[in-house]
Amino acid sequence: MGGIQSLIRSLLELYVIVIVVQIVLSYFPSPPESALYKTQMFLSRFTEPVLAPVRRVMPRIGSGPMTFDLSPLVVILLIQWVIVPIV
């Protein structure tokens, strides 16, 4: 059973890293033909299925150009909540 728990924990930790990388990359605007944009779209394919439902439930905070999306934070906290019992 330890091997499966370790695998699940590693995959969840990797998913958190992917979310954090996507957050960081979102601060850099890039044209659609750039490698950075393609990387953002590639990561988005993995994170959006989890982040989109959370975004629908949670409103964004702020207004205008100072709007913050806290859905990645909520997902990371939920993942950490799942990882703790595995350890």
N, C-alpha and C positions, 0 to 999 in steps of 0.2 A: 504494500500500500504506500510505502514511503516514496517509491519512484513516481507514482502517479501524482501524489501531492506535490512533489518537487517540480514535476513538469508543469502542473497547473499554476503553481506559484511563479515559475519562471516566465510562462506565457503572459500572465497578468502583469508582471513587472515590465516585460517588454512592451505590452500595450500601453502602460503608463508612460514609458519613455517615448513611444510614438506620439502620444497625445502632447507631451511637453515639447517635442520637436516641432509638431504642427503649430502649437501656440507661438513658439519663437519665430518660426518662418512667416507666420501671418503678419508680423510687424514690418516685413520687407515687401513693399509693392513690387510686382514684377510683370513684365509684358507676357502675354500668352505663349510666345515662342521661346521663352527662356527656360533653361534647365531648372531654375528655382521654381518656376510656376508648375512645371511638369512634376517636380518632386512634391509640391504642395498638393496637387491633384491626386497623385499616387497615394499619399498618406491619408488624404480625405476619404478615399474609397474604403479604408479600413476603420476610420474613426466615425464617420458620419452615421452609420447604422446604429451606433450606440449614443452618439451625441444628439442626434436629431430628436428622438423622443423626449430627452431631457429638456431640450430647447423649447419644445412645444408646451411643456408644463411650466417651465420657469421663465418669467419675463426678464428681458434685459434690464440692466441697471444703468441709470443715467439718461442723458438725452443729447441729441445732436451728435457732434463728432466725439463726444466723451461717453459713448455707450460701451458697456462691458458685458461680455457674454460669460456667465459663470458656469455654464454647463460642463466645460472640461474639469473645473474644480470639483463639481459634484460627482462626476464620474470617477475621478481619481480618488476621492474620499470613499466612494462606494467600493471601489476595487481594493483599497487598503482595508476596508472593513471586512472584505471577503478573505484577504490574505492573512490577516492576524490569526483567525482560528486554524488555518492550515499550518502555521508555524508552530 
